[in-house]
Structure formats: structure tokens, C-alpha cells
């Protein structure tokens, strides 16, 4: 096997997650999708935005990131 600089890629198999949210949160997420469209001119459904929002939140939580290392 070759000694490659790039390590083996992590598992990228999508995982489906079902959650129940409050009507207020649903409304806020829809408002965020509207703001996203206004900012970028691309209409994305809430279901496509939420994973990116969660990833950004986790990456910005310094305490959580420190606890992972």
C-alpha cells in the first residue's frame, strides 16, 4: 500500500434523524430560510439548512470542541 499524505476518508454515509419541534421553532427556521434566500438568492428548504446550522453551532462551541480533543 502506498504511503499517502491524505488519510482514509471518514464515513460519509448520511444518517436520517427525525425530531419534533415547536411551532415557534418551525416559524423561526422558515424565517431563517427566507433570510438565507434574501442573502444568497438561493432558495433552500429548512431540511437542507438545519444540518449546516447544527454543524456551525457545534464548531463554534469552544467548550464542546475542547472536550472532544
Secondary structure, 3 states (H helix, E strand, C coil): CCCCCCCCCCCCCCCCCCCCCCHHHHHHHHHHHHHHHHHHCCCCCHHHHHHHHHHHHHHHCHHHHHHHC
